[in-house]
Amino acid sequence: MKLVAGIDIGNSTTEIVISNGAEPIAWDRRPTRGVKGSEASVKAALSLLQNIEREHNIVATQVSVAPWNPVETLTSTIHEPLPNTGNLQIIKTAHQSVVGDGWVVGQPWLITDEIESGSPAIAIVPTGTGYEVAANRINQVIGQGAHIAGVVIADDEAVLIAKRVIKKMPVVDGADTAIALSALKLFLEVRPQSTAVQAATDIWALRAALELTEEDASPLSEIVRWVRNDRTVLIGLFAESTSPTEIQNGLVSWRNGTTQDLFDAIAEISQSKIGDIAQVNIPDAVLTSDVWAFDITKVLADRGLRQVGHTRDLAIAQLAATSIETPSDLSEIFGVPVVIAQSEAHAAKIGARSTPGLATDAAVLDIGGGTIDLISTVELSAAGAGELLTAAVAFALDTSRGAADWIKRGPAQRLESPHVLLAEDGSKAFADESKPYPASAMGSLIAPGPAGYLTFGQNLQPAEWRIMRQALKQAAIGANVARLIRSITTHEITTAGLNLVVVGGPAADDELIPILSQVPGITAIGRGNVAGKLGHRYAVAYGLSQL
């Protein structure tokens, strides 16, 4: 009896199927250890194979694997370059730990210098000063009759200093104090959380506050446009025209030979085709065969859950241009002959097409952790799949990727009280008294996890989480599938539409199939049932066992 083990080492999960001819007789899976194709991942696959063999009292006589092309998935925060606004300049500040409600104008005053009483001044606290020293110095000069209108701090100490000064005033931190000190005059406005600046978006009020001539006021229109969604604004008036600080976001290298700042490239990436990008020059950049990225901030802002500012939070997936070199001693590692397939996509096609009742012209959509493969008359692999969704959810919720991998899967409920749960549709249910919740979970969303319930989203409504979750699934996977279809140039496919059979771990997501059914170019869609018994998983592993 010849037993062939198909071993699919994926970016997230390693799956193995042992078949006797066309009949799968044993199968199992576990999380991939280390990078796909690394020595650690291969040894973990060997351990899983041995476990299957012991459990079923069988021994594989041959092993089949596919080339390993790992995908790097990461998140990155980038910033829109500041506009050139002549003698006026928007000075960087933080927007979280700020204090006050109002606007002030004054000359910059370094707190270690002497100060002239009379004209308004804005205290400048350089890095390393210490909040107690700064507050004592500001109180000292106020007691001597100086007019301190506001405080600009380099370190994250706005709240600490504001609580210790004897006068209420706008206080900001995270500022570039060196640039602020070189200004002739500063305009500072701070507003409470969840509100935006007022005077800084009123061009006439801003001109009057800074006492600008008509010529000097010409950049104000650009400044007003820039700050309209901010709650903190610091503007400097300088003696000479200054160039804004250059921001290094990274570069996108397109295969047509052009390069673009990553901030400017995001809109074009959303309309790109498979393989259009050669490389994204950010930390840990690799030469790629494909890149997919989307703007988490914009995705949520389009649903009313965020405000679009000048910072973008990106989810990025990069598919390596070359596969990891297959160890020459694979046969020695597994102890049996090893066959290497031409591609994972080819194996996925064999596995998915074993689904009973499948139309003869059906195309295969294999959604994994790192890539999405579309196999019809051609084979295309797109970077970005389940891991990209996990990374985006983790970033949006400020939680770990391990937790996000479970949280992303479906609906959640909010623990309204120790006994009442609020669902996403507004309905309420009694909590399971056999599973008591910790006091810290009160008011939080809860979702099933690997060892009980996971809590998240302390300030998130269940309905908001539903909108956020489905929006991120559409951006990470739905839009990526649309890109795959857009990349197919075969006339009969693009005009007639595709009948799809979906395989891979994410196919279990009940929200994903409706999302994919709305992608242009898809006529019919359904889940695979590999070999009539394995369900939507194991398509590649079973296909490898059939080569």
C-alpha positions as CSV (number, residue, x, y, z in Angstrom):
1,M,0.0,0.0,0.0
2,K,1.5,3.3,-1.1
3,L,0.6,6.1,1.4
4,V,1.4,9.6,0.2
5,A,1.5,12.5,2.7
6,G,0.7,15.9,1.3
7,I,2.3,18.5,3.6
8,D,1.1,22.1,3.2
9,I,3.3,24.5,5.3
10,G,1.4,27.7,5.2
11,N,2.1,31.2,6.6
12,S,-0.3,30.5,9.5
13,T,-1.2,26.8,9.5
14,T,0.5,23.6,8.6
15,E,-1.9,21.0,7.2
16,I,-1.2,17.3,6.4
17,V,-3.3,14.7,4.5
18,I,-2.2,11.1,4.1
19,S,-4.0,9.4,1.2
20,N,-4.2,5.9,-0.2
21,G,-4.7,6.8,-3.8
22,A,-7.7,9.2,-4.0
23,E,-8.9,8.2,-0.6
24,P,-7.7,10.4,2.4
25,I,-7.3,8.2,5.4
26,A,-5.7,10.6,8.0
27,W,-5.3,14.3,8.3
28,D,-4.5,17.0,10.9
29,R,-3.3,20.6,11.3
30,R,-1.5,22.9,13.7
31,P,-0.1,26.5,13.7
32,T,3.1,26.9,11.6
33,R,6.2,27.3,13.7
34,G,8.4,30.2,12.6
35,V,8.6,31.5,9.1
36,K,7.0,29.4,6.3
37,G,9.7,27.2,4.9
38,S,12.2,27.7,7.7
39,E,14.0,24.9,9.4
40,A,11.7,25.3,12.4
41,S,8.6,25.0,10.2
42,V,9.8,21.9,8.5
43,K,10.7,20.2,11.8
44,A,7.3,21.1,13.2
45,A,5.7,19.5,10.1
46,L,7.7,16.4,10.6
47,S,6.5,16.2,14.2
48,L,2.9,16.6,13.1
49,L,3.3,13.9,10.4
50,Q,4.7,11.5,13.1
51,N,1.8,12.2,15.4
52,I,-0.7,11.4,12.6
53,E,1.2,8.2,11.8
54,R,1.3,7.0,15.4
55,E,-2.4,7.9,16.0
56,H,-3.6,5.9,12.9
57,N,-0.9,3.2,13.0
58,I,0.3,3.9,9.5
59,V,3.5,5.0,7.8
60,A,3.7,7.3,4.8
61,T,5.8,6.0,2.0
62,Q,6.2,9.3,0.2
63,V,5.9,13.0,1.0
64,S,4.8,15.8,-1.3
65,V,5.5,19.5,-0.6
66,A,5.1,22.8,-2.5
67,P,7.6,25.6,-3.0
68,W,7.5,28.0,0.0
69,N,7.0,31.7,-0.7
70,P,6.6,33.4,2.7
71,V,4.5,36.6,3.2
72,E,5.5,39.4,5.5
73,T,2.5,41.1,7.1
74,L,2.9,44.3,9.1
75,T,1.3,47.6,10.0
76,S,2.9,51.0,9.5
77,T,2.0,54.5,10.5
78,I,2.9,57.1,7.9
79,H,2.4,60.9,7.7
80,E,1.3,63.3,5.1
81,P,4.1,65.8,4.3
82,L,3.5,69.3,5.7
83,P,2.6,71.9,3.2
84,N,5.0,74.8,2.4
85,T,3.3,77.8,4.0
86,G,6.0,80.5,3.8
87,N,6.7,82.5,7.0
88,L,3.9,80.6,8.8
89,Q,4.5,77.0,9.8
90,I,2.5,74.3,11.5
91,I,4.6,72.9,14.3
92,K,4.3,69.3,15.2
93,T,2.6,68.4,18.6
94,A,0.9,65.4,20.1
95,H,-2.9,65.3,20.1
96,Q,-3.7,63.0,23.0
97,S,-2.4,64.2,26.4
98,V,-3.3,67.9,26.0
99,V,-5.0,70.2,28.5
100,G,-7.2,73.3,28.0
101,D,-10.0,74.7,25.9
102,G,-9.2,77.9,24.0
103,W,-6.6,79.7,22.0
104,V,-3.7,82.1,22.8
105,V,-1.0,84.0,21.1
106,G,2.4,84.9,22.5
107,Q,6.1,85.1,22.0
108,P,8.1,81.9,22.7
109,W,9.9,81.9,26.1
110,L,12.4,79.3,27.1
111,I,11.7,78.7,30.8
112,T,15.4,78.7,31.7
113,D,15.8,82.3,30.4
114,E,14.7,85.6,32.0
115,I,11.3,87.0,30.9
116,E,9.9,90.4,30.5
117,S,6.6,91.1,32.2
118,G,3.9,92.6,30.1
119,S,3.5,91.0,26.7
120,P,2.0,87.5,26.5
121,A,4.4,84.6,26.3
122,I,4.1,80.9,25.6
123,A,6.4,78.9,27.8
124,I,8.7,76.4,26.0
125,V,9.8,73.4,28.0
126,P,12.7,71.5,26.3
127,T,13.2,67.7,26.7
128,G,14.6,66.5,29.9
129,T,13.5,69.4,32.0
130,G,11.2,67.5,34.3
131,Y,7.6,68.4,35.0
132,E,8.1,69.6,38.6
133,V,11.0,71.9,37.6
134,A,9.0,73.3,34.7
135,A,5.8,73.9,36.8
136,N,7.8,75.6,39.6
137,R,9.5,77.9,37.1
138,I,6.3,78.8,35.4
139,N,4.6,79.5,38.7
140,Q,7.6,81.6,39.8
141,V,7.4,84.0,36.8
142,I,3.6,84.2,37.0
143,G,4.0,85.3,40.6
144,Q,6.4,88.0,39.5
145,G,3.7,89.4,37.1
146,A,4.6,87.7,33.9
147,H,1.8,86.9,31.4
148,I,2.2,83.2,30.6
149,A,-0.6,82.4,28.1
150,G,0.2,78.7,27.3
151,V,2.8,76.0,27.6
152,V,4.5,73.9,24.9
153,I,6.4,70.8,26.1
154,A,8.8,68.5,24.3
155,D,8.2,65.5,26.6
156,D,4.9,63.7,27.4
157,E,4.1,65.8,30.5
158,A,1.2,68.0,29.5
159,V,-1.2,66.7,32.2
160,L,1.5,66.6,34.9
161,I,2.5,70.2,34.4
162,A,-1.0,71.5,33.9
163,K,-2.0,70.1,37.3
164,R,0.8,71.9,39.0
165,V,0.7,75.4,37.5
166,I,-1.4,78.0,39.3
167,K,-3.2,79.3,36.2
168,K,-5.5,77.5,33.7
169,M,-4.1,77.7,30.1
170,P,-3.6,75.6,27.0
171,V,-0.9,73.0,27.4
172,V,0.5,70.7,24.7
173,D,3.3,68.2,24.6
174,G,5.2,66.1,22.0
175,A,6.2,69.4,20.3
176,D,9.3,70.3,18.3
177,T,10.4,72.9,20.9
178,A,13.6,73.9,18.9
179,I,11.4,75.1,16.0
180,A,8.9,76.8,18.3
181,L,11.7,78.8,20.0
182,S,12.9,80.2,16.7
183,A,9.5,81.7,15.9
184,L,8.7,85.4,16.3
185,K,5.2,84.6,17.6
186,L,3.2,81.5,18.4
187,F,-0.5,80.7,18.0
188,L,-1.7,77.8,20.2
189,E,-5.2,76.3,20.3
190,V,-6.4,73.3,22.3
191,R,-9.9,71.8,22.4
192,P,-11.4,69.0,24.4
193,Q,-11.4,65.3,23.3
194,S,-13.7,64.5,20.4
195,T,-13.9,68.2,19.3
196,A,-11.9,70.2,16.7
197,V,-10.2,73.6,16.7
198,Q,-12.3,76.6,16.0
199,A,-10.2,79.8,15.7
200,A,-7.5,77.9,13.6
201,T,-10.2,77.0,11.0
202,D,-11.5,80.6,10.8
203,I,-9.2,82.3,8.4
204,W,-10.2,85.8,9.5
205,A,-9.9,85.1,13.2
206,L,-6.5,83.5,12.6
207,R,-5.3,86.5,10.6
208,A,-6.4,88.9,13.3
209,A,-4.9,86.8,16.1
210,L,-1.5,86.8,14.4
211,E,-1.8,90.4,13.2
212,L,-0.9,89.5,9.7
213,T,-0.7,91.7,6.7
214,E,-2.7,90.6,3.6
215,E,0.5,89.4,2.0
216,D,1.7,87.4,5.0
217,A,-1.8,85.9,5.4
218,S,-1.8,84.2,1.9
219,P,-0.8,80.8,3.3
220,L,-3.7,80.7,5.8
221,S,-6.1,79.0,3.4
222,E,-3.7,76.0,3.2
223,I,-3.2,76.0,7.0
224,V,-7.0,76.1,7.7
225,R,-7.4,73.1,5.3
226,W,-4.7,71.2,7.0
227,V,-5.9,71.6,10.7
228,R,-9.6,71.3,10.2
229,N,-9.9,67.9,12.0
230,D,-7.3,68.5,14.7
231,R,-7.9,69.3,18.3
232,T,-4.5,70.8,18.9
233,V,-2.8,73.4,16.6
234,L,0.6,75.2,17.1
235,I,1.5,77.7,14.4
236,G,4.7,79.7,14.3
237,L,5.3,83.1,12.6
238,F,8.9,83.3,11.4
239,A,11.1,86.1,10.2
240,E,11.8,84.2,6.9
241,S,10.1,81.6,4.8
242,T,10.9,78.1,6.1
243,S,10.6,74.7,4.4
244,P,8.7,72.1,6.4
245,T,10.6,69.2,7.9
246,E,10.9,66.4,5.4
247,I,9.0,63.2,6.4
248,Q,10.5,59.8,5.5
249,N,7.5,57.5,4.9
250,G,9.3,55.0,2.7
251,L,9.1,54.5,-1.1
252,V,7.1,52.3,-3.4
253,S,9.0,51.0,-6.4
254,W,6.7,50.1,-9.3
255,R,7.7,47.7,-12.0
256,N,7.4,50.4,-14.6
257,G,10.5,52.0,-13.1
258,T,8.8,54.8,-11.2
259,T,9.0,55.5,-7.4
260,Q,6.5,57.1,-5.2
261,D,6.2,58.2,-1.5
262,L,4.2,55.6,0.3
263,F,1.7,58.1,1.4
264,D,0.9,59.1,-2.2
265,A,1.0,55.5,-3.4
266,I,-1.8,54.1,-1.2
267,A,-4.6,55.3,-3.5
268,E,-2.9,53.7,-6.5
269,I,-2.2,50.4,-4.7
270,S,-5.9,50.0,-4.2
271,Q,-6.3,50.1,-8.0
272,S,-3.2,48.0,-8.8
273,K,-2.9,44.6,-10.4
274,I,-1.0,41.5,-9.2
275,G,2.8,42.1,-9.5
276,D,2.6,45.9,-10.2
277,I,4.9,46.7,-7.3
278,A,8.5,45.5,-7.1
279,Q,9.3,46.7,-3.6
280,V,8.1,48.8,-0.7
281,N,11.2,50.4,0.9
282,I,10.2,50.4,4.6
283,P,12.0,48.6,7.5
284,D,12.6,44.9,6.7
285,A,11.7,45.5,3.1
286,V,12.1,42.5,0.8
287,L,12.1,42.1,-3.0
288,T,8.5,41.2,-3.7
289,S,6.4,39.5,-6.4
290,D,3.3,41.2,-5.0
291,V,2.2,43.8,-2.4
292,W,-1.2,44.6,-1.1
293,A,-1.9,47.4,1.4
294,F,-4.8,49.4,2.6
295,D,-5.4,52.4,4.8
296,I,-7.0,51.3,8.1
297,T,-7.9,54.9,9.0
298,K,-9.7,55.6,5.8
299,V,-11.6,52.3,5.8
300,L,-13.0,53.1,9.2
301,A,-13.5,56.8,8.4
302,D,-15.6,55.9,5.4
303,R,-18.0,54.1,7.8
304,G,-18.1,57.1,10.2
305,L,-15.9,55.4,12.8
306,R,-12.8,57.5,12.5
307,Q,-11.7,61.0,11.4
308,V,-9.3,61.3,8.5
309,G,-6.3,63.4,9.5
310,H,-2.8,63.6,8.2
311,T,-1.7,60.3,9.6
312,R,-2.4,57.0,8.0
313,D,-2.3,53.5,9.6
314,L,-1.5,50.9,6.9
315,A,-1.8,47.2,6.8
316,I,0.7,45.8,4.4
317,A,1.4,42.3,3.0
318,Q,4.5,41.5,0.9
319,L,4.9,38.2,-1.0
320,A,8.5,37.3,-1.4
321,A,9.7,37.3,-5.0
322,T,11.6,34.0,-4.6
323,S,10.7,30.9,-2.6
324,I,12.8,29.9,0.4
325,E,15.5,27.5,-0.8
326,T,14.2,23.9,-0.2
327,P,16.7,22.0,2.0
328,S,18.5,19.4,-0.1
329,D,18.1,16.8,2.6
330,L,14.3,16.8,2.8
331,S,14.3,13.1,2.0
332,E,16.6,12.5,5.0
333,I,14.5,14.7,7.2
334,F,11.3,12.9,6.5
335,G,12.9,9.5,6.0
336,V,11.0,8.8,2.7
337,P,11.2,10.1,-0.9
338,V,10.0,13.8,-1.2
339,V,8.4,15.2,-4.3
340,I,8.2,19.0,-4.8
341,A,5.2,20.3,-6.7
342,Q,5.3,23.1,-9.2
343,S,3.2,25.4,-7.1
344,E,0.8,25.6,-4.1
345,A,-1.9,27.0,-6.5
346,H,-1.7,23.9,-8.7
347,A,-2.1,21.6,-5.7
348,A,-5.0,23.8,-4.4
349,K,-6.8,23.4,-7.8
350,I,-6.5,19.6,-7.6
351,G,-7.8,19.5,-4.0
352,A,-10.6,22.0,-4.5
353,R,-11.9,20.4,-7.7
354,S,-12.5,17.2,-5.8
355,T,-15.6,18.9,-4.3
356,P,-18.7,16.9,-5.2
357,G,-21.2,18.6,-7.5
358,L,-18.7,21.2,-8.6
359,A,-19.3,22.9,-12.0
360,T,-16.7,21.9,-14.7
361,D,-15.9,25.6,-15.3
362,A,-15.5,26.6,-11.7
363,A,-12.5,28.6,-10.7
364,V,-10.7,27.9,-7.4
365,L,-10.2,30.6,-4.7
366,D,-7.8,29.5,-2.1
367,I,-7.7,31.9,0.9
368,G,-4.8,31.2,3.3
369,G,-3.0,33.1,6.0
370,G,-0.6,34.9,3.8
371,T,-1.9,34.7,0.2
372,I,-5.0,34.4,-1.9
373,D,-4.7,32.1,-5.0
374,L,-7.1,32.4,-7.9
375,I,-6.8,29.4,-10.3
376,S,-8.8,29.3,-13.5
377,T,-7.1,29.1,-16.9
378,V,-4.2,30.9,-15.2
379,E,-2.8,30.8,-11.7
380,L,-2.4,34.1,-9.7
381,S,-1.2,34.6,-6.2
382,A,-2.0,37.8,-4.3
383,A,-0.2,38.9,-1.1
384,G,-2.6,39.6,1.8
385,A,-5.2,37.3,3.4
386,G,-6.1,36.1,6.9
387,E,-2.9,37.4,8.6
388,L,-3.5,40.8,7.0
389,L,-7.0,41.0,8.5
390,T,-5.6,39.9,11.9
391,A,-3.0,42.6,11.8
392,A,-5.6,45.3,10.8
393,V,-8.0,44.2,13.6
394,A,-5.2,44.2,16.2
395,F,-4.1,47.7,15.2
396,A,-7.7,49.1,15.1
397,L,-8.5,47.6,18.5
398,D,-5.0,48.1,20.0
399,T,-4.8,44.5,21.0
400,S,-2.4,41.6,20.4
401,R,-2.5,39.6,17.1
402,G,-3.1,36.4,19.0
403,A,-6.3,37.9,20.5
404,A,-7.3,39.5,17.2
405,D,-7.0,36.2,15.4
406,W,-10.0,35.0,17.4
407,I,-11.8,38.4,17.8
408,K,-12.0,39.0,14.0
409,R,-14.0,35.8,13.3
410,G,-17.5,37.0,14.1
411,P,-20.0,38.8,16.3
412,A,-19.4,39.9,19.8
413,Q,-21.6,40.9,22.8
414,R,-21.1,43.6,25.4
415,L,-21.4,42.7,29.1
416,E,-23.9,45.3,30.3
417,S,-24.1,43.9,33.8
418,P,-23.0,40.6,35.5
419,H,-26.1,39.0,34.1
420,V,-27.0,40.8,30.8
421,L,-25.3,40.7,27.4
422,L,-26.1,43.2,24.6
423,A,-25.9,41.7,21.1
424,E,-24.9,43.5,17.8
425,D,-28.5,43.8,16.7
426,G,-29.5,45.5,20.0
427,S,-31.2,42.4,21.6
428,K,-30.3,41.4,25.1
429,A,-29.7,38.0,26.6
430,F,-28.9,36.6,30.0
431,A,-25.3,35.7,30.6
432,D,-24.3,32.1,31.3
433,E,-24.0,31.9,35.1
434,S,-21.8,28.8,34.8
435,K,-19.2,31.0,33.2
436,P,-18.7,34.0,35.5
437,Y,-17.0,37.0,33.9
438,P,-14.3,39.0,35.7
439,A,-15.1,42.5,37.0
440,S,-12.7,44.0,34.4
441,A,-15.0,42.7,31.6
442,M,-17.9,44.9,32.6
443,G,-18.8,47.3,29.8
444,S,-16.4,45.5,27.4
445,L,-17.1,43.5,24.3
446,I,-16.6,39.7,24.7
447,A,-15.9,37.1,22.0
448,P,-15.1,33.4,22.2
449,G,-11.4,32.6,22.5
450,P,-9.3,29.4,22.7
451,A,-9.6,29.3,26.5
452,G,-12.8,31.1,27.3
453,Y,-13.9,34.6,26.4
454,L,-11.7,37.4,25.2
455,T,-12.5,41.0,26.3
456,F,-11.9,44.0,24.1
457,G,-13.3,47.3,22.9
458,Q,-14.1,49.0,26.3
459,N,-15.5,52.1,24.5
460,L,-16.9,50.3,21.5
461,Q,-20.6,49.6,20.9
462,P,-21.5,46.1,19.5
463,A,-23.0,47.6,16.4
464,E,-19.8,49.7,15.8
465,W,-17.7,46.5,16.1
466,R,-19.9,44.8,13.5
467,I,-19.4,47.7,11.1
468,M,-15.6,47.8,11.8
469,R,-15.1,44.1,11.4
470,Q,-17.0,43.8,8.1
471,A,-15.3,46.9,6.7
472,L,-11.8,45.5,7.5
473,K,-12.8,42.1,6.0
474,Q,-13.9,43.9,2.8
475,A,-10.6,45.9,2.6
476,A,-8.3,43.0,3.5
477,I,-9.9,40.2,1.5
478,G,-12.8,41.4,-0.6
479,A,-10.9,44.2,-2.3
480,N,-7.9,41.9,-2.8
481,V,-10.1,39.3,-4.5
482,A,-11.4,42.1,-6.7
483,R,-7.8,42.9,-7.6
484,L,-7.2,39.3,-8.5
485,I,-10.2,39.3,-10.9
486,R,-9.0,42.6,-12.3
487,S,-5.7,41.1,-13.1
488,I,-7.1,38.3,-15.2
489,T,-7.1,39.4,-18.9
490,T,-8.7,36.3,-20.4
491,H,-11.7,37.6,-22.4
492,E,-14.2,34.8,-21.7
493,I,-13.6,35.0,-17.9
494,T,-14.0,38.8,-17.6
495,T,-17.1,38.9,-19.7
496,A,-19.0,35.8,-18.4
497,G,-18.0,36.1,-14.8
498,L,-16.5,33.4,-12.5
499,N,-18.1,30.5,-10.7
500,L,-15.9,30.2,-7.6
501,V,-15.3,27.4,-5.1
502,V,-13.7,28.8,-2.0
503,V,-11.2,26.8,0.1
504,G,-8.8,27.6,2.9
505,G,-9.2,28.4,6.6
506,P,-10.9,31.8,6.2
507,A,-13.6,30.1,4.1
508,A,-15.2,29.1,7.5
509,D,-16.1,32.8,8.1
510,D,-19.8,33.2,7.6
511,E,-19.4,36.9,6.8
512,L,-16.8,36.4,4.2
513,I,-18.9,34.5,1.6
514,P,-21.5,37.4,1.4
515,I,-18.7,39.9,1.1
516,L,-17.1,38.0,-1.8
517,S,-20.4,37.4,-3.5
518,Q,-20.6,41.2,-4.0
519,V,-17.2,41.4,-5.8
520,P,-17.7,42.4,-9.5
521,G,-17.0,39.5,-11.8
522,I,-18.2,36.7,-9.5
523,T,-21.3,35.0,-10.8
524,A,-21.7,32.1,-8.3
525,I,-19.8,31.2,-5.1
526,G,-19.7,28.4,-2.6
527,R,-17.4,26.5,-0.2
528,G,-15.3,23.5,-1.2
529,N,-15.6,20.1,0.3
530,V,-12.2,18.5,-0.4
531,A,-12.5,14.9,-1.4
532,G,-16.1,14.9,-0.3
533,K,-15.1,14.7,3.4
534,L,-12.4,17.2,4.4
535,G,-14.6,20.4,4.1
536,H,-13.1,23.7,3.0
537,R,-9.7,23.0,4.5
538,Y,-6.8,20.8,3.3
539,A,-7.2,21.6,-0.4
540,V,-3.4,22.1,-0.9
541,A,-2.4,19.2,1.3
542,Y,-4.9,16.8,-0.4
543,G,-3.9,18.1,-3.8
544,L,-0.2,17.4,-3.0
545,S,-1.1,13.9,-2.0
546,Q,-2.6,13.4,-5.4
547,L,0.3,14.6,-7.6
